[in-house]
Amino acid sequence: MKKQKKRFRMPTAFTVLILLTIVVAIITQFIPAITPATAADVIMAPIDGFASAMGVALFVLILGGFLGVVMKTGALNAGITAVAKKPNGKETWMIPVLMFLISLGGTTYGMAEETIAFYALVTSTMVAAGFDSLTAASTILLGSTAGVLGSTVNPFSISAGVAALNTAGIETNQTVIILVGGLSWILCYIVGVTFVLRYAHKVKGNKAASLLTSEEWAEVEKEYGGEKKPEADSVFTLRQKIVMVLFGLSFVVMIVGMVPWSSFGIHLLTTPAF
């Protein structure tokens, strides 16, 4: 009986981080301007890292739990579903609207993997409107990518990066970060929307313009072309609407808290000294 060969599996994020720590420690042995790292430094690196960035670590953990609760209520999925059902014959307008909402989630809290639940719904709507599945996938994927690339207050990248720079003694200007991130977000969004809309207009009513083959078109229409029954969690209930309002207010508070108001001469939100 032949032994089945083990397939290669990508290492976890923790494995990659540990390997990078070891590589950096080895590099320090050959740079005379800095103190060489010891084995104890390598072992203590994760603990020291958490200790020096305890604030941002707790922030990310709490925010992750908060997002988990919001996702569990189904409010986000129901909200996107409600938007996807609105066009009523004007599905082309759904592309920029959905891309903006998804990119907004990307720039504020790194919305990316959370969009997986939207693909089936958006694809059904797009195929019914005469577009192909690539139009739907591009709407979601490029929307989230534009937001994450142009992160403004995304705690999983911006906050962690700022904390790392501050720990290294490098001062950061949160205003500049937000402005640059916002500009990058808008530019990436415009480029993404332009690309998807141009492709969507080519494909609508002309299957030959699609990048899908005829066999792939047939599979897509078989899977998504029929009438889809509304799912139970697609109804946007009052409780879910309240959750989304609280969700939005929470990020408003986070954004207000991260802006360095004192640099604009506004000291209303500055903690008074007693």
N, C-alpha and C positions, 0 to 999 in steps of 0.2 A: 504494500500500500504506500503510494507516494505521499510524502509529507507536503502539505499545502504551504507554499511560500507566503511569508508574511508580507503584506503590502505596506508600502511606505506611508506613514502617517505624519502629517505636519505636527511639529512640536507645539505645545501649548504656549500661551503668552508668558507664563511663569518661567518655563524652560528657556525661552528666548531671552528674557530679562536676566536670568542667572548667567547664561552664557555670555551676554554682553558685559555683565559686571566682571566676569573672569577675564574677558578679552581686554577690557579697559585696565584692569589691575596688571595684566602682563605688559601692556604698553607703557605704563608708568615706570617700569623697570629700566626703560631705555631712554627716558627723558630726564636729563640732568637737572632741569630747572625746578622740578617738583619732587616731593617726597615719595619714594616708591611705596606702593600699597603692599600690605602684608596679608597673610592668610586670614588673620583676625579681622582685617578691614573688609575683606570679601565676605566673611561670614556675618559680620555685623552690619553690612551695607543695607539689607532690607529693613532691619530694625531702626537703624539711624535715619533711613529715608522716611519711614513712617513718623518717627518722632519729630523730625524737622518740618514735616508737612502735615501735621496732625489736623490742622484746620481744614485744609482742602480735602484731605482724606475723609473726614467726617461729613463734609459738605457733599461730596460725591456719593457717599454711602446713603445719606439721608435723601438726596435727590433721586437716587436710583430706586429706593423704596417708594418714594412718592410717585414716580413714574409707573412703577409696578402696580400700585393701587389703582391709578387712573386707567391703565390698560386693562386691569381686571374687571373694571366696571363696564367695559365695552364702549365707553363714551367717545373715544377717539375714532374707533372704527365706525360707529353709528354716525358720527359727524361727517366723516369723509363720504360715507354711503349716501347721506342726505344731499351732499353737494353734487355727487355723481348723478343723482336722479333728477336734479333740477333742470338741466338744459331743455328737455322736451323739444327735440328737433334742432337745437343749436349746440350740438356736441362739440363743435370746433372751439367754442368759447370755454368749454370745460377744461381744455388743455392748459391755457395760461392760468386759470383760476386754481386748478388742482396743483400745478407746479409751484405756484406762489405759496399756497398753504403748506405744502410739503417742505418747500425750501425754508419757510418761516420756522417750521419745527426743527429743521437741520441747523439753522444759524443760532437758535436759542438753546436747544438741548441735545443737538446731535442726532436728530431723528434719521435713522437709516434702516436698521434691521426691522424696526417697528412697521415699516411699510409693506412687509411681505404679505400681510393680510389683505392689502388693497388690490393686489395684482389680479385676482380672479374677477372681482367686481368690475374694476375699470376695464379689463379686457373684454368682458361681456358687453359693456356699454359701448366701447369703441367698435367692436366687430359689428354690433347691431347698427351702428351709424355709418358703416361702410369703410372703416379704417381696418388696419391689420393689428395683430398682437404686438408687433414691434412698436407701434405708435403708443400703445398703452404702457408697455415696459419702459419706453424712453421717457414718457411723461413722469412716471414715478421715480425711475432711477436718476435721471438728470435733474429732477426737482430736488431730491434729497442731496445729491452730490453738490449742486450749486449752493445749498444752504450750509452744508458741512465745510466745504472749501472756504466759504465766506463767513466763518463762525465769528460772531460778535461777543456773545456772552455764554457760549457753549462751555459748561463747566468741565466736561470731559476732555477738552483740549485747551481752551483759553485759560481757565482757572488753574489747571494743572501746570500748564506752561509758565504762567506768571509766577506761581509758587516756586517752581524750579529755578527760575531766573533770580527771584528775590533771595532764595537760599544761597545762590552762587554770588550774591552781592551785586547783581545787575539790577538797577532800578528800571521800572517799567511805567509807562504812561498809559493808564487805562483808557483815556479819551482817544488817544491815537490808535490804540488797538481796536476800539469799537468803530471808529471812523474808517480805518483801513479795511476791517472785516466787513463793515456794511457796504463799502464801495465794491469790494470783491464779490460779495453776495449778489448785489444788483447786476453787476456786469456779467457774472456767470449765469444768472437767471435770464437775462436778456438774450445771451448767446444760446442758451439751452432752449428757450421758448421759440426763438427764431428757427433753430434747426428742426425742432419737432413739428412746428406748424408748416414749414416748407415740405417736409416729408409727408405729413398728414394730407396736405392738399394734393400732392402727387398721387398718393395711394387711393384717396376717396374716389370711387367710381372707376378706377383703373388698376386692376389687379396686376397688370404687367409691370407697373412702376414699383411694386413692392419688392423688397429683398427676399421675401419668402418664395419658395418654390411652389408649384401647383399642388404638390402632395402635402406640403406643410399648410398651405391655405385650406385644403380640404379638412385636415385634422383640426385646425383652429375653428373652422366653421362648425364642424361636428361637435366640438367640445363646448364652444361658447356661443354659437349662432342661434341656438334655440331660445325659447322663452325661459327665463330663469325665475324660479319662485323666490320671492323675497325671504331672506333668512330671518329667523326670529330676533337675532341681535342687531338687525339692520334698522329697526324702528328707533328713532331718536326720541327717547322718553324724557319726561320732565326732569327726572333725577339725573340723567346723563347730561342734560343741558346745564343743570346747576353745577355738575362736576366740571364741565368745560369752562364755565364762567370762573369758577375757583381756580382751575388750571391756568387760565389766562391771567388772572389777577396775581397768582403766585409768581409768574414770570415777570410781570410788571414790577412787583416788589423787588425781585432779584436784579432786574436791570437797573432800577433806581438805586439800589444799594451798591452796585458795582461802579457807577459813574462817580468820578472824583469831583464832586460839586465844589469843593474848596478852590480848585484850580480855576473855576469860573467866577470866583468871588461870592459864591452862595454858601453860607454857613448854617442854614436852617437845619440841615440834616446832620451836622457835625456833632459828635458826642461832646457835651459840655464838660469842662474840667471842674471837679469839686474839691 
